[in-house]
Amino acid sequence: MSSHPRNRHQGRYNFPKLIQICPELARFVIKNPSGDSTIDFADPPAVKMLNGALLKLFYGVQGWDIPKNYLCPPIPGRADYIHHVADLLAEFNDGKIPRGPTTRVLDVGVGANCIYPLIGQGEYEWSFVGTDVDPIALEAAKKILDANPKAAAQIELRQQTDPLHIFHGVIRKEEKFDLTICNPPFHATLEDAREGSRRKWQNLGKEGAGRQTPARNFGGQGSELVTEGGELGFVERMIQESIQFSKQVSWFTTLISKWNYLDEVYAMLERARVTDAITIEMSLGQKKSRIVTWTFK
């Protein structure tokens, strides 16, 4: 299983093209043992520069930037999520992917990076509402939108003032969404998050090389990585709240990081009496993840 066929990020990164559009990337490009161009994926400034170049080349995004220590997401995986949920909407739209601003999407936890709305607006011209509990993240996302007026016209940002709520306080009365998307915080404590960083560092072969393990997962503030009850606690609250918004949202969706969480998530969905639930498997290189989707319609 590989990335979604419409994903623009297939195969190796085209560094000559990326450097052409973003000359600052050149100083981060190195050769791997096989002699191919790459970057050090354990170096946050290098990853950030690569992301900026990818967004500029493929989606026309200007001036993408995030504050230090904020989550710097892998763009191919984020694009995969957007294409898979586009297929989900097409399934219930005579096989046609809905395009244009009348398709409304709520991104729970938009982050400083604003990635999902930028890709979704760039690919399908959907309208987005991005929510976050962190005012600094929202300020950074707003700066990106200020530099991209076309995207800004279709992306609205809202602060969630209660970290224990998902939809309450951000979905307005009578407001309708075709879709909600979410990449939930994984960890129940910052200690768990640090352990996750340590494992990731080990996998990249960096531990013991005289380099300090990064404090968090290659960027990521508390609210991006940590939530009460960890990922399952967050998803449980999301499912509970989805019941109250069942008439305003067509499809609720969320990433689930571990396949062994699925039984528990499906038990929660059964208790919520959803009409339908679907798991979409995703695979990028060695990394496997999944989107769980549900509806009351």
N, C-alpha and C positions, 0 to 999 in steps of 0.2 A: 504493500500500500504506500503511495507517495502523496505529494501535496496535491491540492485540488487542481484539476486541469486548467481552470481559468486563472490560477495564481500566477502573477507575472514574475515571481521569484523562483523559477525552476533552475535546477543545476547550480553551477558555480557562479559566484558574483563576477560581473564583467567590470573588473577594476579600471581598465583603460577608459571605458565609457563613463564610469562613476567619477574618475579623476578629472575628466574633461568638464563635467558639469559642476564638480566641486573640487577645485585644485588643492584645497587645504587637506583633503584626504591623503594626498600623496605621501606626506611625511609619516603616516601611520602604516603604510603598506610594507609588508615584509615577505620574504620567500619561505614557504614551508619546506620540509625535507625533500619533497618531490620536485621542488623548484617552481611550484605554482604560487601566484600572488595570493596573499591573505592578510589578515590583521591579527593582532594579539587579542583574542576575545575575552581575556581576563583584564584588559586595560580599559576602564570605563571611558576615558576621552576618545579612544579609538572606536569603540562601539558606538558612542554618541555621534561621532563624525560620519561613520558608515550609515547610520540611520538617517541622518540629515541628507546625505547624498542619495540614498534610495528613495526617500520621500520626494526629493526634488526631481529626480530622473523619471520616476514612474507616475507620480501623482501631482506634479507641478507645485509642490508645497515649498514656499520660500521661508528662509530664516527659522527653521525648526530648531528649538533649543529647549533644554530642561535644566532646572537648578541642580547643583551638585547634590549627589546622594539620592536623587529621585530615580524611580524605576525606568530603566532604558530597555524597552521590550523588543524581542526579536520580531522584525516586521513580517517575514514570511509566514510565521505562525498566526499573527494577527490577521493577515490577509486571508488565510485559510478559513478562519472563523467567519469572516464577512461573506465569503463565497458560499460556504455551506449553508448559512442561514438564508442567503438569497435563493438557494435551491429549495429550501423548506417553504419559503413564501411562494415560489413558483408552483410547487406541488398543489397548492390550494388556490391557484390562479390560472387554471387551464394550461399549466406547463410553462407559462410565461413569467420571467423574472420581472416583478414590478420595478419600474425605474421612475426617477423624478421625485420632487419634494413632497408629493402627497403621501409617500411612504414614510412613516414616522417611526424612529427608533430611539429607545431610551438606553443609554449606556450607563450602567451602574458602576461608579468608580472610574470616571473618565481619566483621572490622573493628570499629572503635569504634562504628560506626553500627548494626550488627545488623539491617540493613534487610531482607535476604531472609527470615530467620526471622520477623521481625515481620509481614511481609506474608503469607508462606505460612501462618503460624499463624492470622492474622486472617481470611484468605480461605477456607482449607480445613481448618483445625485440625490440620495435620500436626505431627509431632514433628520437631525439628531438633537436630543436633549442629553447633555452629559452632566452627571451629578457626582459630587464628591464631598467628603466631610472636611477635607483639608483646604482652607482658604488660600494657602500658598500655592498648592497644586492648581487651583482654579485660576489664580492670577497668572501663573506661567502659561496655562492653556489659553487664556485670553490674549496673551502677548503673541502666541502663535497665530491665533485667529485674526488679530489686528494686522498681521503681516500678509494675510491671505483673505482679502475681502470676499471673494467668491464663496469660499468655504464658510466664512463668518456669517454670510447671509442665510445659511441653512443649518448652522450649529449654534445652539443656545446652551449656556452653562448655568447650572443651579447648585446652590450649596445645600447639602443635607445637614441640618443642624443637630440631628440626633444620631450618633453613630450606631445605635441599636436598631434603627429603622432603615428599611431599604426603599420602599415605594411611598410610604406615608410621609407627607411633608414635601414631596417633590412632584408627584403626579397630581395635577389639579383636577378639581371637580369637572366632570363632563369631558375631560381631555381623553383623546384616544391614541393608542399606539399600536402599530402592527407587530412590534417586536420589542423585547427587552434583551440586552446582551450584558454579560458580566464575566470578569475574570476575578473570582473571589480571592480575598486574602487567604493564604494557606495555613498560617500558624496561629496557635492559641497564645503563645508568649514570644517575647523578643528572643529568649534563650533558644526556643525552637528555630526561629528564623536564622539565628547565628549558626546553629548546627547545620541547617540547610545550606548556608553559604560555605561552611567548611567542606561539606560533601561535594558541592559543585566545584570548589577550588581544587579538591583532590582529583576529581574526574578530569580536570583540565591539566593535571600533572604539575600543579603549582606549589603544593604544600611542601615544606621542607626546603624550598629553593631560596631561602632567605627572604621570602616575601610574606608580608603580613596578610592573614586572611582578611578580606574586606569585612567591615562591621555588619553589612547586610547583603542581601542577594544582588550584588552588582547594581547597587542603588536600590532605593526602596525605603520610604519613610514608614514609621510605625503603622499608620492606617492602611498602607498599601500591602503590608505583609502580615499584619497581626489583627485578629478580631476575636471577640469573646466566643469561646467554644471552637476556635479554629474554623477550617473550611466547612466542615459539616454543620457546625453551629450556625454559620452564616447562611448556608443554603437552606437549612431548616427554617430560619426566620424569613428568608425570601419566599419559600413555598407557602408558609403561613400567611404572609401578607398578600401573596398572589391571589388567594381566595377572595379577599376584599376588593381586588381590582380586576376580577375575572371578566367583568363586562366592558372594561376599558382597554384591555390588552388582548390581542389575538394570540400571540405566542410568547411565552416566557422562556428564556434560554440562559444557561450558564455553563462555563467550563467546569469540569470535574477533573482534578489532577490525578487521582488514583482509581484504577478500575475496581479495586476492592471496596470502594465507597458506594458503588452502584446499588447493591442490594438495599443498603440503608436508605439511599435517596429514593429508590422506587417504593420502599415501604412508606416513606413520608408522603410521596405523591398519591399513593393509594388512600392513605388516611385523609388527604386533602380532597379526595374524590374528583380527580382531574378526568376529563373526557378522553384524553389521549396523551401519551408520553412516548418520545422517540429518543434513542441515543444515536448520535452521529460520531463515528470513530474518525479521528484525525491522526495523520502520521507525517512527520517531517524528519527525514534522516533516521536517527536512532530514537528520536523522541516521539512517544505516543501519548495522545490525550483524547479527550472526548467532550462533546457538548451534549448536555441533557436538555431536552425541550419538552414543554408541556402546554396544554391548552384546556380551557373549560368550555370552549365553543363547540 
